[in-house]
Amino acid sequence: MTNDEIKKMEDRQVPHGRIDLIGCGRLGLRIGINLMQVHRGGPKTIGAFDGQKVDGGDVIFTLLGAEIGQSKPDFIKQLCTHKKEFREVLSHSEYITNENIDLIRGDVVIIVIAGGNTIPTAAKIIKHAHERGAKTIGTAGIFGYGNENIEIKDISEYDGTNPAIEELRKEGITENHLVLTTNKLIRDREPVTPYTLDEVAKCITMNALKLLDGRI
C-alpha cells in the first residue's frame, strides 16, 4: 500500500456526526472523556446535558480540576481541548424538559440520568430521539462491587426480571433501544463503585460508537 493510499484512508477516518450525552454525573463524565479521546473517528460534536453542579461529593470531578459549584456540562466542555473544527462539546447546563427537549439533536443519544424516578424522563427522550431517526442507549441498574457481569442488548431481548426495564416497557419503549445493566439495582443494597462505573462507561462508549458508525 502506497503512502497516498494510506493518506486517503486516514482522511476518511475523521470525526463525524453527533452524540448527545444526557446526564453528566460520575458515569456521564467518564463517557464524555472516553468520547473526547477517540482517534480516527468518533463524534465531531458531543452534546452534554445536565442541570447539576459539582459538589464536594463529586470526587472524580474535583480530582480533574473542577470547581465546586461549576456546571457539570461546562466542565466536560472545559476538558475538551481539541480544535473546534475537529471536535466540539456543546454544554447545556439544564435538565431535559418538554420545553427544551428539541435541543437533543444527536445521531446517537446516551441516557445516563440518575436520582429518583428517571424512567418517565428517559422514555420521553428515547421517543423524541426515535422520532428524529436517532439511536439510543441507556442503563437499567448499574449497582455492584466491580466484578459484575455487564449485559447489553436491545430492550426487546430482555426477560421480565429487571423492574427498571419493565417500567420502560410500560412507558412504551419496547424495541430499538440498547440497555446496559449489571442486573443489580438499589433494592440489592450494593454500592456503585468506580470500578463498575469505569467498565460501564467503556461498554457504553464502544456501543455508542458502533451505533454512530452503523455497525449495530
FIKOLZA-1660 file (N, C-alpha, C; in steps of 0.1 Angstrom, whole numbers, plus 5000, padded with zeros to 4 digits):
% residues 216
   i   px   py   pz ch aa at
   1 5008 4988 5000  A  M  N
   1 5000 5000 5000  A  M CA
   1 5009 5013 5000  A  M  C
   2 5006 5022 4991  A  T  N
   2 5014 5034 4990  A  T CA
   2 5011 5044 5001  A  T  C
   3 5019 5054 5002  A  N  N
   3 5017 5065 5012  A  N CA
   3 5004 5072 5008  A  N  C
   4 5002 5074 4995  A  D  N
   4 4990 5082 4991  A  D CA
   4 4977 5074 4994  A  D  C
   5 4978 5061 4993  A  E  N
   5 4966 5052 4996  A  E CA
   5 4963 5053 5011  A  E  C
   6 4974 5052 5019  A  I  N
   6 4972 5053 5034  A  I CA
   6 4967 5066 5038  A  I  C
   7 4972 5077 5031  A  K  N
   7 4967 5090 5035  A  K CA
   7 4952 5092 5031  A  K  C
   8 4948 5086 5020  A  K  N
   8 4934 5087 5017  A  K CA
   8 4925 5080 5027  A  K  C
   9 4930 5068 5032  A  M  N
   9 4923 5061 5042  A  M CA
   9 4922 5068 5055  A  M  C
  10 4933 5075 5058  A  E  N
  10 4933 5083 5071  A  E CA
  10 4924 5094 5070  A  E  C
  11 4923 5101 5058  A  D  N
  11 4915 5112 5056  A  D CA
  11 4900 5109 5057  A  D  C
  12 4896 5096 5055  A  R  N
  12 4882 5092 5056  A  R CA
  12 4879 5089 5070  A  R  C
  13 4888 5086 5079  A  Q  N
  13 4886 5083 5093  A  Q CA
  13 4887 5095 5102  A  Q  C
  14 4877 5104 5100  A  V  N
  14 4877 5116 5108  A  V CA
  14 4864 5117 5116  A  V  C
  15 4864 5125 5126  A  P  N
  15 4852 5127 5135  A  P CA
  15 4840 5130 5126  A  P  C
  16 4829 5125 5129  A  H  N
  16 4816 5127 5122  A  H CA
  16 4804 5126 5131  A  H  C
  17 4794 5133 5127  A  G  N
  17 4781 5131 5134  A  G CA
  17 4782 5137 5148  A  G  C
  18 4771 5134 5156  A  R  N
  18 4769 5140 5169  A  R CA
  18 4764 5129 5179  A  R  C
  19 4770 5129 5190  A  I  N
  19 4765 5120 5201  A  I CA
  19 4761 5130 5213  A  I  C
  20 4748 5128 5217  A  D  N
  20 4743 5136 5229  A  D CA
  20 4744 5127 5241  A  D  C
  21 4749 5134 5252  A  L  N
  21 4751 5127 5265  A  L CA
  21 4741 5133 5275  A  L  C
  22 4731 5126 5278  A  I  N
  22 4721 5131 5287  A  I CA
  22 4724 5126 5301  A  I  C
  23 4729 5135 5309  A  G  N
  23 4734 5131 5323  A  G CA
  23 4749 5132 5323  A  G  C
  24 4754 5141 5331  A  C  N
  24 4769 5143 5332  A  C CA
  24 4774 5141 5346  A  C  C
  25 4769 5131 5353  A  G  N
  25 4774 5128 5366  A  G CA
  25 4786 5119 5365  A  G  C
  26 4789 5111 5375  A  R  N
  26 4801 5103 5376  A  R CA
  26 4802 5094 5364  A  R  C
  27 4791 5088 5359  A  L  N
  27 4792 5080 5347  A  L CA
  27 4793 5088 5335  A  L  C
  28 4784 5098 5334  A  G  N
  28 4784 5107 5322  A  G CA
  28 4798 5113 5319  A  G  C
  29 4805 5118 5330  A  L  N
  29 4818 5124 5329  A  L CA
  29 4828 5114 5323  A  L  C
  30 4827 5101 5327  A  R  N
  30 4836 5091 5322  A  R CA
  30 4834 5088 5307  A  R  C
  31 4821 5088 5304  A  I  N
  31 4817 5085 5289  A  I CA
  31 4822 5097 5281  A  I  C
  32 4820 5109 5286  A  G  N
  32 4824 5121 5279  A  G CA
  32 4839 5122 5276  A  G  C
  33 4847 5118 5286  A  I  N
  33 4861 5118 5284  A  I CA
  33 4865 5107 5274  A  I  C
  34 4859 5096 5275  A  N  N
  34 4861 5085 5265  A  N CA
  34 4859 5090 5251  A  N  C
  35 4847 5096 5249  A  L  N
  35 4844 5101 5236  A  L CA
  35 4853 5111 5230  A  L  C
  36 4858 5120 5239  A  M  N
  36 4867 5130 5235  A  M CA
  36 4881 5124 5230  A  M  C
  37 4884 5113 5236  A  Q  N
  37 4897 5107 5233  A  Q CA
  37 4898 5098 5221  A  Q  C
  38 4886 5096 5215  A  V  N
  38 4886 5087 5203  A  V CA
  38 4894 5093 5192  A  V  C
  39 4902 5085 5186  A  H  N
  39 4911 5089 5175  A  H CA
  39 4906 5082 5162  A  H  C
  40 4908 5088 5150  A  R  N
  40 4905 5082 5138  A  R CA
  40 4890 5079 5137  A  R  C
  41 4881 5088 5141  A  G  N
  41 4867 5086 5140  A  G CA
  41 4861 5092 5153  A  G  C
  42 4849 5087 5156  A  G  N
  42 4842 5092 5168  A  G CA
  42 4834 5104 5164  A  G  C
  43 4826 5110 5174  A  P  N
  43 4818 5121 5171  A  P CA
  43 4825 5134 5169  A  P  C
  44 4820 5142 5159  A  K  N
  44 4826 5156 5158  A  K CA
  44 4820 5165 5168  A  K  C
  45 4807 5162 5172  A  T  N
  45 4801 5170 5182  A  T CA
  45 4796 5162 5193  A  T  C
  46 4798 5166 5206  A  I  N
  46 4792 5160 5218  A  I CA
  46 4783 5170 5225  A  I  C
  47 4771 5166 5226  A  G  N
  47 4762 5175 5233  A  G CA
  47 4761 5170 5248  A  G  C
  48 4764 5178 5257  A  A  N
  48 4764 5175 5272  A  A CA
  48 4752 5182 5279  A  A  C
  49 4743 5174 5285  A  F  N
  49 4731 5179 5291  A  F CA
  49 4730 5175 5306  A  F  C
  50 4729 5185 5315  A  D  N
  50 4727 5182 5329  A  D CA
  50 4725 5196 5336  A  D  C
  51 4716 5196 5346  A  G  N
  51 4714 5208 5354  A  G CA
  51 4722 5208 5367  A  G  C
  52 4729 5197 5369  A  Q  N
  52 4737 5196 5382  A  Q CA
  52 4749 5204 5382  A  Q  C
  53 4753 5208 5394  A  K  N
  53 4766 5215 5396  A  K CA
  53 4775 5206 5405  A  K  C
  54 4788 5208 5403  A  V  N
  54 4798 5200 5411  A  V CA
  54 4797 5203 5425  A  V  C
  55 4796 5193 5434  A  D  N
  55 4797 5195 5448  A  D CA
  55 4808 5187 5454  A  D  C
  56 4810 5188 5467  A  G  N
  56 4821 5181 5474  A  G CA
  56 4822 5166 5473  A  G  C
  57 4810 5160 5470  A  G  N
  57 4810 5146 5468  A  G CA
  57 4814 5141 5455  A  G  C
  58 4816 5150 5445  A  D  N
  58 4819 5146 5432  A  D CA
  58 4835 5145 5430  A  D  C
  59 4840 5135 5437  A  V  N
  59 4855 5135 5438  A  V CA
  59 4862 5134 5424  A  V  C
  60 4856 5126 5415  A  I  N
  60 4863 5125 5402  A  I CA
  60 4863 5138 5395  A  I  C
  61 4853 5147 5397  A  F  N
  61 4853 5160 5391  A  F CA
  61 4864 5169 5397  A  F  C
  62 4865 5169 5410  A  T  N
  62 4875 5178 5417  A  T CA
  62 4889 5173 5415  A  T  C
  63 4891 5159 5414  A  L  N
  63 4904 5154 5411  A  L CA
  63 4909 5159 5397  A  L  C
  64 4899 5161 5388  A  L  N
  64 4903 5165 5374  A  L CA
  64 4903 5180 5373  A  L  C
  65 4901 5187 5384  A  G  N
  65 4902 5202 5384  A  G CA
  65 4890 5210 5384  A  G  C
  66 4878 5203 5386  A  A  N
  66 4866 5211 5386  A  A CA
  66 4865 5219 5399  A  A  C
  67 4857 5230 5398  A  E  N
  67 4855 5239 5409  A  E CA
  67 4841 5235 5415  A  E  C
  68 4840 5236 5428  A  I  N
  68 4827 5234 5435  A  I CA
  68 4818 5245 5430  A  I  C
  69 4806 5240 5426  A  G  N
  69 4796 5249 5420  A  G CA
  69 4796 5251 5405  A  G  C
  70 4806 5245 5399  A  Q  N
  70 4807 5246 5384  A  Q CA
  70 4797 5237 5378  A  Q  C
  71 4791 5241 5367  A  S  N
  71 4782 5233 5359  A  S CA
  71 4789 5221 5354  A  S  C
  72 4783 5209 5355  A  K  N
  72 4790 5197 5351  A  K CA
  72 4792 5196 5335  A  K  C
  73 4781 5200 5327  A  P  N
  73 4784 5201 5313  A  P CA
  73 4795 5211 5309  A  P  C
  74 4795 5222 5316  A  D  N
  74 4806 5232 5314  A  D CA
  74 4820 5226 5316  A  D  C
  75 4821 5218 5327  A  F  N
  75 4834 5212 5330  A  F CA
  75 4838 5202 5319  A  F  C
  76 4828 5194 5314  A  I  N
  76 4831 5185 5303  A  I CA
  76 4836 5193 5291  A  I  C
  77 4829 5204 5288  A  K  N
  77 4834 5212 5277  A  K CA
  77 4848 5217 5279  A  K  C
  78 4851 5221 5292  A  Q  N
  78 4864 5226 5295  A  Q CA
  78 4875 5216 5293  A  Q  C
  79 4872 5203 5295  A  L  N
  79 4882 5193 5293  A  L CA
  79 4885 5190 5279  A  L  C
  80 4876 5194 5270  A  C  N
  80 4878 5191 5256  A  C CA
  80 4887 5202 5250  A  C  C
  81 4900 5198 5247  A  T  N
  81 4910 5207 5243  A  T CA
  81 4913 5206 5228  A  T  C
  82 4904 5199 5221  A  H  N
  82 4906 5198 5206  A  H CA
  82 4903 5211 5200  A  H  C
  83 4908 5213 5188  A  K  N
  83 4904 5224 5180  A  K CA
  83 4889 5223 5176  A  K  C
  84 4882 5234 5176  A  K  N
  84 4867 5233 5174  A  K CA
  84 4863 5226 5161  A  K  C
  85 4871 5228 5151  A  E  N
  85 4868 5222 5138  A  E CA
  85 4870 5207 5138  A  E  C
  86 4877 5202 5148  A  F  N
  86 4879 5187 5149  A  F CA
  86 4869 5181 5157  A  F  C
  87 4867 5186 5170  A  R  N
  87 4857 5181 5179  A  R CA
  87 4853 5191 5188  A  R  C
  88 4840 5192 5191  A  E  N
  88 4834 5203 5199  A  E CA
  88 4824 5197 5209  A  E  C
  89 4825 5202 5222  A  V  N
  89 4815 5199 5232  A  V CA
  89 4805 5211 5233  A  V  C
  90 4792 5208 5231  A  L  N
  90 4782 5218 5234  A  L CA
  90 4776 5216 5248  A  L  C
  91 4777 5226 5256  A  S  N
  91 4773 5225 5270  A  S CA
  91 4759 5230 5272  A  S  C
  92 4750 5222 5277  A  H  N
  92 4736 5226 5281  A  H CA
  92 4734 5224 5296  A  H  C
  93 4736 5234 5303  A  S  N
  93 4735 5233 5318  A  S CA
  93 4721 5233 5323  A  S  C
  94 4713 5224 5319  A  E  N
  94 4699 5223 5322  A  E CA
  94 4694 5209 5321  A  E  C
  95 4684 5206 5329  A  Y  N
  95 4677 5193 5328  A  Y CA
  95 4668 5193 5316  A  Y  C
  96 4665 5181 5311  A  I  N
  96 4656 5180 5299  A  I CA
  96 4642 5181 5304  A  I  C
  97 4634 5189 5297  A  T  N
  97 4620 5191 5300  A  T CA
  97 4613 5191 5286  A  T  C
  98 4600 5192 5287  A  N  N
  98 4592 5192 5275  A  N CA
  98 4595 5205 5267  A  N  C
  99 4599 5215 5274  A  E  N
  99 4602 5228 5267  A  E CA
  99 4615 5228 5260  A  E  C
 100 4625 5221 5264  A  N  N
 100 4638 5221 5258  A  N CA
 100 4643 5208 5251  A  N  C
 101 4634 5199 5250  A  I  N
 101 4638 5185 5245  A  I CA
 101 4643 5186 5231  A  I  C
 102 4638 5197 5223  A  D  N
 102 4643 5198 5209  A  D CA
 102 4658 5201 5208  A  D  C
 103 4664 5205 5219  A  L  N
 103 4678 5207 5219  A  L CA
 103 4686 5194 5217  A  L  C
 104 4680 5183 5219  A  I  N
 104 4686 5170 5217  A  I CA
 104 4686 5167 5202  A  I  C
 105 4698 5167 5196  A  R  N
 105 4698 5166 5181  A  R CA
 105 4709 5155 5177  A  R  C
 106 4713 5147 5186  A  G  N
 106 4724 5137 5183  A  G CA
 106 4719 5126 5174  A  G  C
 107 4729 5121 5166  A  D  N
 107 4726 5109 5158  A  D CA
 107 4725 5097 5168  A  D  C
 108 4732 5098 5179  A  V  N
 108 4731 5088 5189  A  V CA
 108 4729 5095 5202  A  V  C
 109 4720 5090 5211  A  V  N
 109 4716 5097 5223  A  V CA
 109 4719 5087 5235  A  V  C
 110 4728 5091 5244  A  I  N
 110 4732 5082 5255  A  I CA
 110 4724 5088 5267  A  I  C
 111 4716 5080 5274  A  I  N
 111 4708 5085 5286  A  I CA
 111 4714 5078 5298  A  I  C
 112 4720 5086 5307  A  V  N
 112 4726 5082 5319  A  V CA
 112 4723 5091 5330  A  V  C
 113 4710 5093 5332  A  I  N
 113 4705 5102 5343  A  I CA
 113 4702 5093 5355  A  I  C
 114 4703 5099 5367  A  A  N
 114 4701 5092 5379  A  A CA
 114 4695 5101 5390  A  A  C
 115 4690 5094 5400  A  G  N
 115 4684 5101 5411  A  G CA
 115 4669 5102 5410  A  G  C
 116 4662 5095 5419  A  G  N
 116 4647 5094 5418  A  G CA
 116 4642 5086 5407  A  G  C
 117 4630 5088 5403  A  N  N
 117 4624 5080 5392  A  N CA
 117 4626 5087 5379  A  N  C
 118 4637 5082 5372  A  T  N
 118 4641 5089 5360  A  T CA
 118 4634 5082 5347  A  T  C
 119 4627 5071 5350  A  I  N
 119 4621 5064 5338  A  I CA
 119 4612 5072 5329  A  I  C
 120 4603 5080 5334  A  P  N
 120 4594 5088 5325  A  P CA
 120 4602 5098 5317  A  P  C
 121 4612 5104 5323  A  T  N
 121 4620 5114 5315  A  T CA
 121 4628 5106 5305  A  T  C
 122 4634 5095 5308  A  A  N
 122 4642 5087 5299  A  A CA
 122 4633 5083 5287  A  A  C
 123 4621 5078 5290  A  A  N
 123 4612 5074 5279  A  A CA
 123 4609 5085 5270  A  A  C
 124 4606 5097 5275  A  K  N
 124 4604 5109 5266  A  K CA
 124 4615 5112 5257  A  K  C
 125 4627 5111 5263  A  I  N
 125 4640 5113 5255  A  I CA
 125 4641 5103 5244  A  I  C
 126 4639 5091 5247  A  I  N
 126 4640 5080 5238  A  I CA
 126 4630 5081 5226  A  I  C
 127 4618 5084 5230  A  K  N
 127 4607 5086 5220  A  K CA
 127 4611 5098 5210  A  K  C
 128 4615 5109 5216  A  H  N
 128 4619 5121 5209  A  H CA
 128 4631 5117 5199  A  H  C
 129 4641 5110 5204  A  A  N
 129 4652 5106 5196  A  A CA
 129 4648 5097 5184  A  A  C
 130 4639 5087 5187  A  H  N
 130 4635 5078 5177  A  H CA
 130 4626 5085 5166  A  H  C
 131 4619 5095 5170  A  E  N
 131 4611 5103 5161  A  E CA
 131 4620 5110 5151  A  E  C
 132 4632 5114 5156  A  R  N
 132 4642 5121 5147  A  R CA
 132 4650 5111 5139  A  R  C
 133 4649 5098 5142  A  G  N
 133 4657 5088 5135  A  G CA
 133 4670 5085 5142  A  G  C
 134 4672 5090 5154  A  A  N
 134 4684 5088 5162  A  A CA
 134 4683 5074 5169  A  A  C
 135 4695 5069 5173  A  K  N
 135 4696 5057 5180  A  K CA
 135 4699 5060 5195  A  K  C
 136 4695 5051 5203  A  T  N
 136 4695 5054 5218  A  T CA
 136 4702 5042 5226  A  T  C
 137 4708 5046 5237  A  I  N
 137 4714 5036 5246  A  I CA
 137 4713 5042 5260  A  I  C
 138 4710 5033 5270  A  G  N
 138 4708 5037 5283  A  G CA
 138 4711 5026 5293  A  G  C
 139 4708 5029 5306  A  T  N
 139 4711 5019 5316  A  T CA
 139 4698 5015 5324  A  T  C
 140 4699 5003 5330  A  A  N
 140 4688 4998 5339  A  A CA
 140 4694 4991 5351  A  A  C
 141 4700 4999 5359  A  G  N
 141 4707 4993 5371  A  G CA
 141 4721 4990 5369  A  G  C
 142 4730 4997 5375  A  I  N
 142 4744 4995 5374  A  I CA
 142 4751 4994 5388  A  I  C
 143 4744 4989 5397  A  F  N
 143 4750 4988 5411  A  F CA
 143 4759 4976 5410  A  F  C
 144 4768 4975 5420  A  G  N
 144 4777 4963 5422  A  G CA
 144 4791 4967 5426  A  G  C
 145 4798 4957 5431  A  Y  N
 145 4811 4959 5437  A  Y CA
 145 4822 4961 5427  A  Y  C
 146 4820 4956 5415  A  G  N
 146 4830 4958 5405  A  G CA
 146 4833 4946 5397  A  G  C
 147 4828 4934 5401  A  N  N
 147 4830 4922 5393  A  N CA
 147 4818 4916 5387  A  N  C
 148 4808 4925 5385  A  E  N
 148 4795 4921 5379  A  E CA
 148 4796 4917 5364  A  E  C
 149 4787 4909 5360  A  N  N
 149 4786 4906 5346  A  N CA
 149 4777 4917 5339  A  N  C
 150 4783 4925 5330  A  I  N
 150 4776 4936 5324  A  I CA
 150 4769 4930 5311  A  I  C
 151 4756 4932 5311  A  E  N
 151 4748 4928 5299  A  E CA
 151 4744 4940 5291  A  E  C
 152 4745 4939 5278  A  I  N
 152 4740 4950 5269  A  I CA
 152 4733 4944 5257  A  I  C
 153 4721 4947 5255  A  K  N
 153 4713 4942 5243  A  K CA
 153 4701 4950 5242  A  K  C
 154 4693 4948 5231  A  D  N
 154 4681 4956 5228  A  D CA
 154 4671 4953 5239  A  D  C
 155 4663 4963 5242  A  I  N
 155 4653 4961 5253  A  I CA
 155 4644 4949 5250  A  I  C
 156 4641 4946 5237  A  S  N
 156 4632 4936 5233  A  S CA
 156 4638 4922 5237  A  S  C
 157 4651 4921 5239  A  E  N
 157 4657 4908 5242  A  E CA
 157 4658 4904 5257  A  E  C
 158 4654 4913 5265  A  Y  N
 158 4654 4910 5280  A  Y CA
 158 4642 4903 5284  A  Y  C
 159 4643 4894 5294  A  D  N
 159 4632 4888 5300  A  D CA
 159 4625 4898 5310  A  D  C
 160 4615 4893 5318  A  G  N
 160 4608 4902 5326  A  G CA
 160 4613 4904 5340  A  G  C
 161 4625 4901 5343  A  T  N
 161 4630 4901 5357  A  T CA
 161 4636 4914 5361  A  T  C
 162 4639 4923 5352  A  N  N
 162 4645 4936 5356  A  N CA
 162 4634 4947 5357  A  N  C
 163 4631 4951 5369  A  P  N
 163 4620 4961 5371  A  P CA
 163 4622 4974 5363  A  P  C
 164 4634 4979 5362  A  A  N
 164 4637 4991 5355  A  A CA
 164 4633 4990 5341  A  A  C
 165 4637 4978 5335  A  I  N
 165 4634 4976 5321  A  I CA
 165 4619 4975 5319  A  I  C
 166 4612 4968 5328  A  E  N
 166 4598 4966 5327  A  E CA
 166 4590 4980 5328  A  E  C
 167 4596 4989 5337  A  E  N
 167 4590 5002 5337  A  E CA
 167 4591 5010 5324  A  E  C
 168 4603 5008 5318  A  L  N
 168 4605 5015 5305  A  L CA
 168 4595 5009 5294  A  L  C
 169 4593 4996 5295  A  R  N
 169 4583 4990 5286  A  R CA
 169 4569 4995 5288  A  R  C
 170 4565 4998 5301  A  K  N
 170 4552 5003 5304  A  K CA
 170 4551 5017 5298  A  K  C
 171 4562 5024 5296  A  E  N
 171 4562 5038 5291  A  E CA
 171 4562 5037 5275  A  E  C
 172 4562 5025 5270  A  G  N
 172 4561 5023 5255  A  G CA
 172 4575 5021 5248  A  G  C
 173 4585 5019 5256  A  I  N
 173 4598 5016 5250  A  I CA
 173 4600 5001 5249  A  I  C
 174 4597 4995 5238  A  T  N
 174 4597 4981 5237  A  T CA
 174 4608 4975 5227  A  T  C
 175 4614 4984 5219  A  E  N
 175 4623 4979 5209  A  E CA
 175 4632 4991 5204  A  E  C
 176 4643 4987 5197  A  N  N
 176 4653 4997 5192  A  N CA
 176 4659 5006 5202  A  N  C
 177 4661 5001 5214  A  H  N
 177 4668 5008 5224  A  H CA
 177 4678 4999 5232  A  H  C
 178 4691 5002 5231  A  L  N
 178 4701 4994 5238  A  L CA
 178 4701 4997 5253  A  L  C
 179 4700 4986 5261  A  V  N
 179 4700 4987 5275  A  V CA
 179 4712 4980 5281  A  V  C
 180 4719 4987 5290  A  L  N
 180 4731 4981 5297  A  L CA
 180 4727 4979 5311  A  L  C
 181 4730 4968 5317  A  T  N
 181 4727 4966 5331  A  T CA
 181 4737 4956 5338  A  T  C
 182 4739 4957 5351  A  T  N
 182 4746 4947 5359  A  T CA
 182 4736 4938 5365  A  T  C
 183 4723 4941 5363  A  N  N
 183 4712 4933 5369  A  N CA
 183 4713 4935 5384  A  N  C
 184 4719 4946 5389  A  K  N
 184 4718 4949 5403  A  K CA
 184 4712 4963 5404  A  K  C
 185 4702 4964 5413  A  L  N
 185 4695 4977 5414  A  L CA
 185 4696 4981 5429  A  L  C
 186 4690 4993 5432  A  I  N
 186 4691 4999 5445  A  I CA
 186 4685 4989 5456  A  I  C
 187 4676 4981 5452  A  R  N
 187 4670 4971 5461  A  R CA
 187 4680 4961 5466  A  R  C
 188 4690 4959 5459  A  D  N
 188 4700 4949 5462  A  D CA
 188 4710 4953 5473  A  D  C
 189 4710 4966 5476  A  R  N
 189 4718 4972 5487  A  R CA
 189 4733 4970 5485  A  R  C
 190 4737 4971 5472  A  E  N
 190 4751 4971 5469  A  E CA
 190 4755 4985 5464  A  E  C
 191 4768 4988 5465  A  P  N
 191 4772 5002 5461  A  P CA
 191 4774 5003 5446  A  P  C
 192 4777 5015 5442  A  V  N
 192 4782 5017 5428  A  V CA
 192 4796 5021 5430  A  V  C
 193 4805 5013 5426  A  T  N
 193 4820 5016 5428  A  T CA
 193 4826 5022 5415  A  T  C
 194 4837 5029 5417  A  P  N
 194 4843 5035 5405  A  P CA
 194 4847 5024 5395  A  P  C
 195 4850 5012 5400  A  Y  N
 195 4854 5001 5391  A  Y CA
 195 4843 4997 5382  A  Y  C
 196 4831 4997 5388  A  T  N
 196 4819 4994 5380  A  T CA
 196 4816 5005 5369  A  T  C
 197 4817 5017 5374  A  L  N
 197 4815 5029 5365  A  L CA
 197 4825 5029 5354  A  L  C
 198 4837 5025 5356  A  D  N
 198 4847 5025 5346  A  D CA
 198 4843 5015 5335  A  D  C
 199 4839 5003 5339  A  E  N
 199 4836 4992 5330  A  E CA
 199 4823 4996 5322  A  E  C
 200 4813 5001 5329  A  V  N
 200 4801 5005 5323  A  V CA
 200 4803 5016 5312  A  V  C
 201 4811 5026 5316  A  A  N
 201 4815 5037 5307  A  A CA
 201 4822 5032 5294  A  A  C
 202 4831 5022 5296  A  K  N
 202 4838 5017 5285  A  K CA
 202 4828 5010 5276  A  K  C
 203 4819 5002 5281  A  C  N
 203 4809 4994 5273  A  C CA
 203 4800 5004 5266  A  C  C
 204 4795 5014 5273  A  I  N
 204 4786 5023 5266  A  I CA
 204 4793 5031 5255  A  I  C
 205 4805 5035 5257  A  T  N
 205 4813 5042 5247  A  T CA
 205 4814 5034 5235  A  T  C
 206 4819 5021 5236  A  M  N
 206 4821 5013 5225  A  M CA
 206 4808 5011 5217  A  M  C
 207 4797 5008 5224  A  N  N
 207 4785 5006 5216  A  N CA
 207 4779 5019 5210  A  N  C
 208 4781 5030 5217  A  A  N
 208 4776 5043 5211  A  A CA
 208 4784 5046 5198  A  A  C
 209 4797 5043 5198  A  L  N
 209 4805 5045 5186  A  L CA
 209 4801 5035 5175  A  L  C
 210 4797 5023 5178  A  K  N
 210 4792 5014 5168  A  K CA
 210 4779 5018 5162  A  K  C
 211 4770 5024 5171  A  L  N
 211 4757 5029 5167  A  L CA
 211 4760 5041 5157  A  L  C
 212 4769 5050 5161  A  L  N
 212 4772 5061 5152  A  L CA
 212 4777 5057 5139  A  L  C
 213 4785 5046 5138  A  D  N
 213 4791 5041 5126  A  D CA
 213 4782 5032 5118  A  D  C
 214 4770 5029 5124  A  G  N
 214 4760 5020 5117  A  G CA
 214 4765 5005 5118  A  G  C
 215 4772 5002 5128  A  R  N
 215 4777 4988 5130  A  R CA
 215 4768 4980 5138  A  R  C
 216 4758 4986 5144  A  I  N
 216 4748 4979 5152  A  I CA
 216 4734 4982 5146  A  I  C
% end
